[in-house]
Amino acid sequence: SKPYNRIDRINSLILSLLREIQISNVDLSECGLITFTRIDVAPDLRTAKVYYSVIGCVKSEYDIDIYINKKRKAFKKYLGPKLNLRYIPDLKFYYDKTLVRSQEISKLINNIKSHDN
């Protein structure tokens, strides 16, 4: 018995490969420090949503989204030989707003605490 299902293992594998490809083959430094946070591969393995966050953002969120999505073919090209799958998923990159939302929630909680005192 395996600790988790096939899609979870593929998600984990593709995410680590994308991080390697970013470091060695595809330069995204023009947009700041981009980190891939999570991935959701479709059950048919044809598509994958890749979520990323940005630190030291020098461009707008919209410009970064366009820029990174233009690199989709390059990522897929380097990903193909490293995956032992029938289909290499088409990648679509999305800005991960989790960090921003958690900071907003922390601010709200801190404001409530300061008003209570």
C-alpha positions in Angstrom: 0.0 0.0 0.0 1.3 3.4 -0.9 1.0 6.4 1.5 -0.9 8.6 -1.0 -2.5 8.3 -4.4 -1.0 8.6 -7.9 -2.1 12.1 -8.6 -0.4 13.3 -5.3 2.8 11.6 -6.3 2.7 13.1 -9.7 1.9 16.6 -8.3 4.9 16.3 -6.0 7.2 15.0 -8.7 6.2 17.8 -11.2 6.5 20.5 -8.6 10.1 19.4 -7.7 11.0 19.2 -11.4 9.6 22.6 -12.2 11.7 24.1 -9.4 14.8 22.4 -10.8 14.0 23.6 -14.3 13.5 27.1 -13.0 16.9 27.1 -11.4 18.8 25.5 -14.3 17.0 26.3 -17.6 14.3 29.0 -17.4 15.3 32.4 -16.0 12.5 34.2 -14.2 14.7 36.6 -12.2 13.4 39.5 -14.2 10.2 39.4 -12.1 11.8 39.0 -8.7 12.1 35.8 -6.7 9.4 33.4 -7.9 8.6 30.3 -6.0 6.3 27.5 -7.1 4.0 26.8 -4.1 1.7 24.0 -5.3 0.4 22.2 -8.3 -2.9 20.6 -9.2 -2.7 18.1 -12.1 -6.0 17.1 -13.6 -7.0 13.4 -13.2 -6.5 12.8 -16.9 -2.9 14.2 -16.6 -3.5 16.5 -19.6 -3.4 19.9 -17.7 -1.9 21.3 -14.6 -2.4 24.4 -12.6 0.8 25.7 -11.1 0.6 28.2 -8.3 3.5 30.6 -7.6 4.3 33.4 -5.2 6.7 36.4 -5.8 9.1 38.1 -3.4 10.8 41.3 -4.3 8.1 42.0 -7.0 9.4 44.6 -9.5 6.4 44.3 -11.9 2.7 44.2 -11.4 0.9 41.0 -10.7 -0.7 41.1 -14.2 2.7 41.6 -15.9 4.3 38.8 -14.0 1.4 36.5 -14.8 1.7 37.2 -18.6 5.5 36.9 -18.4 5.5 33.5 -16.6 2.8 32.1 -18.8 4.8 32.9 -21.9 7.4 30.5 -20.5 5.0 27.6 -20.4 6.4 25.9 -23.6 9.9 26.2 -22.2 8.9 24.5 -18.9 7.0 21.8 -20.8 10.0 21.2 -23.1 12.4 20.5 -20.2 9.8 18.7 -18.2 9.0 16.1 -21.0 12.2 14.1 -20.9 12.2 13.9 -17.1 8.6 12.5 -16.8 7.8 8.9 -17.6 4.1 9.7 -18.5 2.1 9.2 -21.7 1.1 12.9 -21.7 3.1 15.9 -20.5 0.5 18.2 -18.8 -0.1 21.6 -20.3 0.9 24.0 -17.6 -1.0 27.1 -16.6 0.5 29.4 -14.0 -1.6 31.2 -11.4 -0.6 33.7 -8.8 -1.0 32.2 -5.3 -2.7 34.7 -3.1 -2.4 32.6 0.1 0.5 34.6 1.6 -1.2 37.9 0.9 -4.5 36.7 2.4 -2.8 35.3 5.5 -1.0 38.7 6.1 -4.4 40.5 5.8 -6.0 38.1 8.3 -3.0 38.6 10.7 -3.5 42.4 10.5 -7.2 42.1 11.2 -6.6 39.9 14.2 -3.9 42.3 15.5 -6.3 45.2 15.0 -9.0 43.4 17.0 -6.5 42.6 19.8 -5.3 46.3 20.0 -8.9 47.6 20.2 -9.7 45.1 23.0 -6.9 46.5 25.1 
